[in-house]
Amino acid sequence: MHIRIASDLPFVCASITFKGKLLTFDNVLIDTGSSASIFKADKVSDIGLFLEPADSIHRVLGVGGSEFVFTKILDKAEVGDFVISNFEVEIGAMDYGFDIDGIIGLDFLIGVKAVIDFAKLEIYSQGDSSARH
């Protein structure tokens, strides 16, 4: 899958499915420094993904500061050909000062055994040797 560089950051397209409803994003950051994947609350509300009374809220810390998030288990999360079913993500405001729909973190990247080739701006599977040549 191709990586797009915007504002000196690596972005990809990603899709999530929640309760059978699909939502596709064009502006998802690949962040190897983020332990978890997170999506913007304003965007995911389009498929009925909201904070519910039974959801727990917790605070996450990052280089840019901290924010409160809640977690949900998606039917699946997809980046290109990479798919993880029953994938837990965080949902937050994501008010970082630039346009972003979500972050794909290490939880997803390790889960799919992704290899990131910045020389070719590609992400591929560890077992896909054809992508490396």
N, C-alpha and C positions, 0 to 999 in steps of 0.2 A: 504494500500500500504506500502511496506517495505521501510525503510530509510536505506541507506548505509552510514557508517561513513568512511570518508577518510580525512587524515590530520586533524583529530579532528573536522571535520565539517560534517553536515548532507546533504547528496545528494540523489536525486531521479532521475528517468527517467521522461521525459516530452516530449510532442509533441505539435507542433503548426501547424496550417493550415492557409495559406495566399493565397488568390485568387485560392482556390481549390487545392493548392499544400501542401503536408504533409511533415514535417521534424521532425525527432525524435532525441532527445538528451539523452545521458546516464549520463551526468555530470552536473546536475542542482542543485544548492544550495538552500536549504530551509532557508530563512532568515526572521525571525519574526521582525528584526530590520529595514528591508527595506520596505518603504511604497509602492513601486511600483515594478513590475516585469520587468526584463531587460534581453535581449538576445544579444549574441555576434554578431556584425556586420559581421565578416568574415564567420560565420556559416550560418546566415540567407540569405546571398546572394545566396546560393544554390537553394533557391526557389523564387528568383526574388524579394526579399525584400531589396530594396536599398533606400538611401536618394534621394528624388525627389525635384525639385524646390519649390513646394508648401508646403513641410514639414517644420515645425518649429523646430529650434534647441534650446535647453536650457541646462543649466549647472545643474548637480546634485551633491550634497555633501553627503559624507558618512564618516564613520570612517577612511577608507583608503585614503581619499582625494576627489578630484572632477574630473569630466569628462563631456564632452559635449555629449549629446544624442539627438536623434530625436524619435518621437513617431509614431506608426502605429497602426491601428486597425486590429487585426487578425480575420479571420473567426471564429477560436476557439483556445483555449489553453486547454491542457489536462495533468493531472497528475493522473495516475492510472484511476480510475473510475470517477474522478472529471473532469467536463467539464464546461467551460464558453465560450459562443458564443459572438461574437462582442467585444472582449476583447482588451483593449488598453494596449500596452507594450512600453517600451523604448528600443531603439537599440543603443548600444555603443561599444567602443573598448574593454572594460572589461579587460584591461591589469593590472591585480592585482598581478602578480607574481606567480600564480599557475593555473593549467589547470581547466578551468570552461567554460561551454557553456552558462549558464544563471543563473538567480536568480528568484526564485518564492518568491514574497514578500507578504505583508499583503493584498494587493488589491485582490489577488487570494485566499489566505487562508481564509480571512473573507467572500469573495464572495461565497465560496463553504461550508462555515461553518465547516471548517476542525478542527479536534481535533488531536493534536500531542501527542503521547504517547512515551516518550523517554525511559521508562522502557522496552517497547516491540519493540522499533524502528519501530513504525507503525504510519501511518496517516489514519484516518477514519472519516466518516461523524458523525456529532453530533447525528443524528438519528439512527446510526448503533450500537445498544447496544451489538450485538453479538461480535463485535470486541474488546470490553473492558473486556471480561471474559476469 
